[in-house]
Amino acid sequence: MRIKLLVLPLILAFGAYGQEGLRGLVKLDFQVPQPTSNKAFKESFTGIMDLSGSLCLSIRGFNFGGFYRYKQFQVQANKIANITTVQMVNGAGLRLGYDHWISDKSIFSSSINIGYNWISYNRVSCQGHAPAPFKETGISLEPNANIYFLIDDGFGIGLMASYHVLTYAFDPAPICLDQFHTYNDSDKQGLTQGFSFGFCVYYDLAREASSDY
């Protein structure tokens, strides 16, 4: 009874069962990022994790909503010895996408995330002085491609790939990496960019609600 009372508002809000009605979607992804640019960033950091969640409204395949994303990169020994500096990127913004039903059990989804990001660092090491607090911000543009395989009514898992461009040109000097590794001026030019690949989860609130009611 309690479950029915909880899901009834979702049914009213997101519409009836089916691909044509207004629905609420939850999408999660768990990826590993790989830096591609600028050269100083690529030479210094290795991707550790790229996690994201979004809540969207969808009608006739088109969906829009909000997302939150967390990325983490770290300097590894094969990049710069004895340095373990970590870069953390927290981002949030707007998600726009389209879901194409390949069959009753598979969906191809494409989307683009446009967000605002906060970049910070920890485990910063400097020679001869304590590291100064350093934070940056930037706008991100991130196209995504997903394929979901439904394993239950309204629930699926799959694979995805994404590429992000961040309006932040990485400079190793503020976090003292230039004290441990040699960079050319040309290495510091260009926006921060990266490719991610991993797993994704699809959860259709309207379909799940209709099944329980």
Buried (B, 14 or more C-beta within 10 A) or exposed (E): EEEEEEBEEBBEBBBEBEBEBEBBBBBBBBBBBBBBBBBBBBBBBBBBBBBBBBBBBBBEBEBBBBBBBBBBBBBBEEBBEEBEBBBBBBBBBBBBBEBEBEEEEBBBBEBEBBBBBEBBBEEBBEEEEEBEEBEBEBBBBBBBBBBBBBEEEBBBBBBBBBBBBBBBBBBBEBBBBBBBBEBEEEBBBBBBBBBBBBBBBBBBBBBBBBBBE
